[in-house]
Amino acid sequence: MNKHTKPRIGTMNLILALVGITLLAYTVTVLIMAAHYITVPSELTVAVFGVCGGECGIMGWIKTTKDRQQEHRWQAEERRHEEQSGPEA
């Protein structure tokens, strides 16, 4: 990395940070509501955690797919390199 370039946060890392902040803010808000009103919005809680969990699951699937594709590229390069170098004695 060039010393003049700024380190960038990746898109997935940014989304994970936003999901974490959202869940933390929601949890704190619900705890405050529960203390004042003695009620918890259960449907909203299920929806918020479902959406955030689904988003994290999709990002995990995308990351796994990217890693597999990279591994296949590396294996193909390795095979090509072995074929070009020929049999070793």
KESEGU-968111 format. One record per residue (C-alpha): residue number from 0; residue in one letter; chain; x, y, z. Coordinates in Angstrom, 3 decimals, always signed. Example, Ala and Ser with C-alpha at 12.3 -4.5 7.8 and 13.67 -1.06 7.14 Angstrom:
<nufis>
+-----+---------+--------+----------+----------+----------+
: num : residuo : cadena :       px :       py :       pz :
+-----+---------+--------+----------+----------+----------+
:   0 :       a :      A :  +12.300 :   -4.500 :   +7.800 :
:   1 :       s :      A :  +13.670 :   -1.060 :   +7.140 :
+-----+---------+--------+----------+----------+----------+
</nufis>
This chain:
<nufis>
+-----+---------+--------+----------+----------+----------+
: num : residuo : cadena :       px :       py :       pz :
+-----+---------+--------+----------+----------+----------+
:   0 :       m :      A :   +0.000 :   +0.000 :   +0.000 :
:   1 :       n :      A :   +1.251 :   +3.422 :   -0.930 :
:   2 :       k :      A :   +1.919 :   +5.634 :   +2.089 :
:   3 :       h :      A :   -0.168 :   +8.431 :   +0.515 :
:   4 :       t :      A :   -3.321 :   +6.336 :   +0.171 :
:   5 :       k :      A :   -5.825 :   +6.284 :   +3.006 :
:   6 :       p :      A :   -6.937 :   +2.900 :   +4.301 :
:   7 :       r :      A :  -10.526 :   +2.265 :   +3.190 :
:   8 :       i :      A :  -13.158 :   +0.430 :   +5.126 :
:   9 :       g :      A :  -14.773 :   -2.281 :   +3.031 :
:  10 :       t :      A :  -18.445 :   -2.245 :   +2.158 :
:  11 :       m :      A :  -19.202 :   -5.393 :   +4.135 :
:  12 :       n :      A :  -17.356 :   -4.056 :   +7.176 :
:  13 :       l :      A :  -19.337 :   -0.825 :   +6.937 :
:  14 :       i :      A :  -22.619 :   -2.732 :   +6.700 :
:  15 :       l :      A :  -21.656 :   -4.918 :   +9.678 :
:  16 :       a :      A :  -20.835 :   -1.810 :  +11.707 :
:  17 :       l :      A :  -24.180 :   -0.245 :  +10.783 :
:  18 :       v :      A :  -26.040 :   -3.454 :  +11.701 :
:  19 :       g :      A :  -24.239 :   -3.544 :  +15.051 :
:  20 :       i :      A :  -25.009 :   +0.107 :  +15.769 :
:  21 :       t :      A :  -28.640 :   -0.399 :  +14.745 :
:  22 :       l :      A :  -29.067 :   -3.428 :  +17.005 :
:  23 :       l :      A :  -27.372 :   -1.674 :  +19.917 :
:  24 :       a :      A :  -29.504 :   +1.464 :  +19.517 :
:  25 :       y :      A :  -32.680 :   -0.611 :  +19.154 :
:  26 :       t :      A :  -31.870 :   -2.708 :  +22.215 :
:  27 :       v :      A :  -31.158 :   +0.349 :  +24.368 :
:  28 :       t :      A :  -34.352 :   +2.043 :  +23.151 :
:  29 :       v :      A :  -36.460 :   -1.035 :  +23.904 :
:  30 :       l :      A :  -34.920 :   -1.338 :  +27.373 :
:  31 :       i :      A :  -35.771 :   +2.301 :  +28.094 :
:  32 :       m :      A :  -39.307 :   +1.804 :  +26.750 :
:  33 :       a :      A :  -39.728 :   -1.327 :  +28.849 :
:  34 :       a :      A :  -38.620 :   +0.538 :  +31.977 :
:  35 :       h :      A :  -41.051 :   +3.420 :  +31.405 :
:  36 :       y :      A :  -44.063 :   +1.730 :  +29.833 :
:  37 :       i :      A :  -43.719 :   -1.885 :  +31.044 :
:  38 :       t :      A :  -44.174 :   -3.107 :  +27.471 :
:  39 :       v :      A :  -41.940 :   -4.416 :  +24.729 :
:  40 :       p :      A :  -42.901 :   -4.251 :  +21.023 :
:  41 :       s :      A :  -42.405 :   -7.946 :  +20.293 :
:  42 :       e :      A :  -43.392 :   -7.847 :  +16.594 :
:  43 :       l :      A :  -41.017 :   -4.971 :  +15.933 :
:  44 :       t :      A :  -38.241 :   -6.764 :  +17.822 :
:  45 :       v :      A :  -38.708 :   -9.881 :  +15.704 :
:  46 :       a :      A :  -38.723 :   -7.783 :  +12.536 :
:  47 :       v :      A :  -35.573 :   -5.789 :  +13.417 :
:  48 :       f :      A :  -33.559 :   -8.820 :  +14.453 :
:  49 :       g :      A :  -34.878 :  -10.816 :  +11.488 :
:  50 :       v :      A :  -33.823 :   -8.178 :   +8.972 :
:  51 :       c :      A :  -30.415 :   -7.664 :  +10.574 :
:  52 :       g :      A :  -29.865 :  -11.428 :  +10.868 :
:  53 :       g :      A :  -30.920 :  -11.938 :   +7.257 :
:  54 :       e :      A :  -28.560 :   -9.208 :   +6.081 :
:  55 :       c :      A :  -25.656 :  -10.762 :   +7.981 :
:  56 :       g :      A :  -26.542 :  -14.210 :   +6.607 :
:  57 :       i :      A :  -26.583 :  -12.914 :   +3.041 :
:  58 :       m :      A :  -23.245 :  -11.168 :   +3.557 :
:  59 :       g :      A :  -21.797 :  -14.395 :   +4.957 :
:  60 :       w :      A :  -23.012 :  -16.279 :   +1.894 :
:  61 :       i :      A :  -21.474 :  -13.650 :   -0.418 :
:  62 :       k :      A :  -18.154 :  -13.809 :   +1.473 :
:  63 :       t :      A :  -18.093 :  -17.619 :   +1.322 :
:  64 :       t :      A :  -18.824 :  -17.549 :   -2.423 :
:  65 :       k :      A :  -16.041 :  -15.009 :   -3.029 :
:  66 :       d :      A :  -13.578 :  -17.085 :   -1.000 :
:  67 :       r :      A :  -14.484 :  -20.256 :   -2.926 :
:  68 :       q :      A :  -14.076 :  -18.508 :   -6.275 :
:  69 :       q :      A :  -10.674 :  -17.149 :   -5.199 :
:  70 :       e :      A :   -9.603 :  -20.633 :   -4.068 :
:  71 :       h :      A :  -10.648 :  -22.085 :   -7.442 :
:  72 :       r :      A :   -8.635 :  -19.390 :   -9.265 :
:  73 :       w :      A :   -5.579 :  -20.158 :   -7.152 :
:  74 :       q :      A :   -5.933 :  -23.891 :   -7.837 :
:  75 :       a :      A :   -6.259 :  -23.252 :  -11.583 :
:  76 :       e :      A :   -3.165 :  -21.039 :  -11.561 :
:  77 :       e :      A :   -1.257 :  -23.680 :   -9.633 :
:  78 :       r :      A :   -2.259 :  -26.388 :  -12.130 :
:  79 :       r :      A :   -1.232 :  -24.187 :  -15.085 :
:  80 :       h :      A :   +2.096 :  -23.465 :  -13.422 :
:  81 :       e :      A :   +2.698 :  -27.181 :  -12.803 :
:  82 :       e :      A :   +1.773 :  -28.043 :  -16.413 :
:  83 :       q :      A :   +4.131 :  -25.369 :  -17.778 :
:  84 :       s :      A :   +7.043 :  -26.386 :  -15.590 :
:  85 :       g :      A :   +6.711 :  -30.009 :  -16.679 :
:  86 :       p :      A :   +7.448 :  -33.166 :  -14.713 :
:  87 :       e :      A :  +10.110 :  -32.817 :  -12.085 :
:  88 :       a :      A :  +12.825 :  -35.385 :  -11.788 :
+-----+---------+--------+----------+----------+----------+
</nufis>
